Amino acid sequence: MRSTAATATTISADIHFLHWWTSKGETKAAESVKTTLSESDIALANVPIEGGGGATAKAILQARAIAGNPPEMALIEGPAIKSWAALGFLHQLNRAAENGGWHEKLLPLVKDIHQFEGRFVAIPVTIHRLNWLWVNTDVLHRHGIVMPETWPAIISAFHTLKSRGVSPLAIGNEPWQIVQLFENIAFGLGGSAYYRQAFIELDPKAIDSDVTRQALALFREISDIVAEDLSNQSWDVATQDLMAGRRAFQITGDWVAGELMALNGRLPLGISCYPVPSKESGFIYNMDSFALFHTQQLDSHDANKLAERIASPDFLQRFNQVKGGIPAWQGIELNGFNHCARQSMTDFQYAASTHALIPSMIDSMAVSPVIQKAVSSELYRFFNHASVTSESVIAHMKNLGASQINL
């Protein structure tokens, strides 16, 4: 327990932080959390769990909590925050919120995600953009390929590269990487209204539509192109392939920027970022959030002091520069941020004004874990097995929509 003789910010016991940040860029970001807290005499013990999508870490967190031994702090995303709060595991952080002006500094979207029954129960840290197309422009130049600006042009570039012995897409055969690709295709072809209806609300009419069939057809075409080069590599190994010129494209979140900077010291000149082609300008997002659990080592007073330190502008700026994302707070200066992050902030603000901010389904921001896993399994199976038809995927997803209504 906290010593009564301690200073206002000193916590005598180590704070265990459970997360799934294990790549070079992510490890550097996790170390920045440790450094920041150590400046306030708070000792942090990082507990990283392998697995880029976080499934293993989430399972371990659940097991520890059920056993009565949760970590003091954990990385949590989206609807899971309210679920943990409803079960009574999380500290309320309203004192930190009042002292730090969270209500004024957070967008309504961000506030809603991090509150339960009107009380803050988690700390928003980072907004990540998922609809980024990362391109090794040196590879394109070598093969005389103009930067593709549409999905047909991307497919044409893939075919050209493949015919010349170059694997076009940096991607691993992990469910979250594969389904994130589909998420970008579906949003690109259908736009924000369609995506919300089909993959968040699971509306049967939106699912059973020409747009869904077009998205699945494009998804299958990419599968046919990349299948023979597909391995179970993690996303960060795929990013290393992109940087080395062994791949030309990567379609994933802006954590790629954090990885590239960790590997190269800065964004390599030969790597560029572009919004994934879509029928409308939009922003698919997830958020990194820290939740503080009730433990013998962390009482309410200390939890709120810890939350104040993490929500400080200097930490948010430092952390996001390293992580590759943008702060989930208004008023944080982006001095020293890479150009992709600055573009991301501009696009986020525009998408917020046009109602085109889209929570990622595969990255735990949009639907319950049960629905997320079921949809992900269907799409992953489709990508990897040519015998699975579009119609069977559509039928299964319509059934999921019906089951969600009945829950």
N, C-alpha and C positions, 0 to 999 in steps of 0.2 A: 504494500500500500504506500501511498505518497506520504513522505515524512512531513509532520507539521512544521518542522523547522526549515523546510525547503523553500526556495524562492517561488514566486508566483508561477513560473513556467517550468520549474524543475520537476521531473518525474523520476523517482529513484529506480524503478524497475525498467528493464528493457521493454520496448514496444515492439511486438512481433507484427510484421507487415506481410501478409500473404497475398501473392500476386502471381501472374504468369509471364512476367517480363524476363526473358532469358537471352534474347539476341543482344548483339553488341550495343546497339543504340538504346534498347530498352534497359539494359543493365546500367548504362550510363545515366539514364533518367532516374532509375531507382536509387542510384547512389546520390543523385542530387537531392532526393527526399531525405536521405540519411544525413547528408551534409547540412542541409537547412535546419533540421531538427537538432542536430548536435550543437549548432550555434545558440540554441536556446536551452542547452544542457538536457536535451531529451535524447536518450540512446535508442536508436532504431536497429532492430535485427531483421534484415530482409529474409523472407522465406519464399524464394522463387520456385514455382512448379512448372516443369516442362510442359509445353503444349500451346502452340500459338493461338488457338481459338479459346483457350481458357477452360475447356470442358473438364480436364483433370483437376485443375485448381478449384473449380466450383464444387466438384464432388468431394474433394478433401475438406473444403470449408464446411460443407454440409455435415460431413461425418464428424468433424471436430466439434461443431456446434451441438450436435445431437448428443455427443459424449460429454458435453459440459466443459469443453476445453477449446473455445474459439480463440483465434488470435485477437490481439487488441485492435488491429486495423486490417482491412481487406479491400482489395480492388473489387468493385461490384459495378454492374452495368444495368441501366434502364429499369424495367418493371421489377426486377429482383430486389431493388432497394425497398420498395413498398412492401414486398412480401416478407423480407427479413424484419422490417419494422413492425408489421402486423403480428409477427410471432413474438415480439418483445425482446429481440436480441440487441437492438441498436440504441445507442445513446441519443437523446434529444440534444440538438445543438442550437437551440434558440438564443441562448446567451451569447454564443459566438456570433450568431447571425445579427443580433441587435447591435453588438459592439462594432461589428464590421460593416454594417449597412448592406447586408446581403440582398434585402428586398429591393434596394435601389440599384444595386450593381449587377443583378442577374436578370436575364430576359425571362419573360413569363414561362416560356417553354422549359427553360432550365430549372426554374423554381419549382414547377409542378413535378418534375421527375424526382427532385431531391427532398420533397416534403411528404409527410404522412399525417393525415388528420390535422393539417395546418401547422405542423412543426417540422423544422429541418432535421433530417436524420442521416444525411450524407453530405459530403463536400464535393461539389463539382470542380474538376481540375482542368480537363482537356476536352476540346471538341476535335474529333478526327473526321476528315472528309474521306469517304470511301469511293467516290466516283472520279478517281484520278487515273489517267493513262500515262504511265511512265515510259519514256522512249529513249533508247540509245540511238541518238541521232547520227553518231559515227557509223553504226551498222547500216542505217538507212542510206546515208550518203555513199557508202561503199558499193551498194547495190542499186544505186540510182532510183531509190523509192522516195516519192514525195510524201511528206507527212500526211497520213490519212485523216480526213475530217468527217467521215461518215462510216457507218458499219460496213457497207459494201466495200468501201475503200480499205478498211482494216482487213477484211477477208481476202481481198485481192493481194494486199501486201503479205499476208500470211502465206498464201499460195506461192507467191514469187520467192519469198525467202526459203520456203520448204523445198522448192524445186532446185534451189542452189545449195542445198545441204545445210541451211541455217535453221535451227529450231526457233520459231518466231516468238513464242510466249513463255515467259518465266512464270511458272505455276507448279505447285505441288499437288499431288492427288490426295489432299486432305479435304474432308467434307466442307469445312468453312471456306477454304480457298475456292473450291469449285462452285459452291452455291453463291459466293460473293460475285463471281463472274456472271452468273445468271442474273443476279440482282441488278447488276449494271446494264445487262442487255435489256431486261424487262423495263427498267426505268427509261433507258435510252429510246426504246421503240414506243412506249406507251405514255410516258410523262407521269407527272406526280399524281394526278387524279386517278388514272388507271392503276398505278402501283399501289396506292392506298387501298383502293377497292379490292384488288385481286389478292394482295399478299399481306395486308394488315387486317382488313375487315373480312377477307376470304368470301367476298360476295360471289355467288355462283355465276351470275351473268358476266362479271368481269373475268372470272377464271375461264369460263367456257366461251372464249372470244377469239376472234381472228388475231388479235395482238398477242395473246398467249401462245397461239399456235406458231406465229411468226417468231416469237422469242425462243420457243423450244426448238424450232427448225435451225435458227442461227446457233443456238447452244450446241446442237448436235453436229453442225458443220464444223464448229471449232474443235469439238471432241475428235472428229475424224482426222483433223489436221494434226493435232498435238498428241494423239493417243500413243504412238510408238515411242515418243520421247518422254512420256509422263512417268514420273517417279514419286515417291512419297516424301520428297524434300520439303523442308520447312520453308516458310515464306522468306526468311532472311537469307537462306542459301539461294533461293530463286533470285533475290535481289543482287546477290554477289554475281550470279550468272549474267544478270542484266548489266551490271557495271563492267564486267570483264568482256562484254561483247559476245558472250556465248548465247545470249537471247537478245531480241530486239525490243520487246514490249513486256510490260507488267501492268495488270489492271488490278489495283488494290489501293488501300488507304495510305494516308500521308505519313504513316510510320516508316515508310520507305525512305523518306527524307532524313529521318533520324538515324536510320541505319547507314545510309550513304555518308552522312556527315561523320558518323563514328568510324567508318572504314577509311574515309578519305580526308577527314579534317574539315571539309566543306562539301557542298554539292558539286559533283564532278561537272566540268564544262560540257561533256558529251552526253549528259543525261538531262532531259527536259520533262516538264510536267504539263499535261493538257487535260481539261475536263473531258471525261468520256463522252463521245458523241451522243446527243439526245435531242429529242424533238422540242424540248424547252430547257431553258437554263434552270438548273436545280442543284440541290446539295443533299447527298445521302450522308447521314452522320451516325456516329456513335460517340459516346462520352466515356472518359475515364473518371470514375468517382471513387472516393475513399469513404468507407463506412467504419465507424468506431463501435466495437462490441463491448457489452458489459462483461468485465472480468474482475477478478480480485485485484489485479494490478492497475486497473484503469477506472477511476470513479468519475462521476459526472463533471466535477470541477475540472479535473485534469483533461477529460475528453474535450471540453469546450476550449480550454487553453491550447490544446493540440490543434483543434480545428481552426482557431484564430491564426496560428502560425502558418498552417498550410494554405489558408485563404489570403495570405498576405501578398500584395502585388509583386514584391521582389521575388518570392518563391514561384509564383505563377508564371512570371516572365522567364525566369531561369529554367524551370522545368519544361515549359513548352518549347523553348528554343531547342532544347536537347531532344525532346520526344518527337518533334516534327509537326505537331498539331498547333492549334490556336487556343488561347485561354477561353474558358467558358464564362468569362466575366467581361463586362463592359469597362472601358477605360484603361485597359492594360496596354501600354505602349508596345509597338512591335519593332522598336529599334533593335537592330542586330538579328532579326529573324530572316530566314531565307525567303527568296522571292516567291516560292510556291506557297508558303504560309501567308504571305501578305496578299497574294491573289485569293487564297482560300478565305481570308477574312472578308474581302470585298464581295466575293460570291456568296458567302454565308449571309451577309447583311442584305444583299439583294434578294436572295431566296426567302429570307424571313419576311421581307416586305411584299413578296408575291405569293406567299403561302406555298412555296416549293421546297420547304425543308422536309426531308423524308427520313424517318427513323429506319435504321437498318434492321431488316428481319433477321438475317443470319448472325448479326453481331449483338443480339440480345436487347435491342432497343424497342421492338415493335409489338411482339406477341409473347404469350406465355412460353416457358421453356418446353412444355409438352408439344404445343403447336409448332414451335421452331424446330424441334427435333424431327417431328413427323414430316414437315415440308422439306426440310433439309435432306432427309433420307430418300424421299421420292426423287428429288432433283439430282442427287448424287448418283442414285441407281440409274437414272436415265442417261446421265453423262457417260457412265462407265459400261453400260450394256446396250448394245445396238438393238437387242430384241425388245427392249422396253419402248412402248409407243407413246406418242404425245397424248393420244386419247386416254390411255390408262393413267398417265400422270394427272391429266385434267380431272378424270373421274375420281381419283383418290383425293385430290385437293378439294373438290366439291364436297366430298364426304366429310373431310376435316372441317370445312366451313359449317356444315350442318351440325357436327358434333360440338363445335364451339358455341353455337347458338343454344344448344341444349344443356350446356354446362351451368 
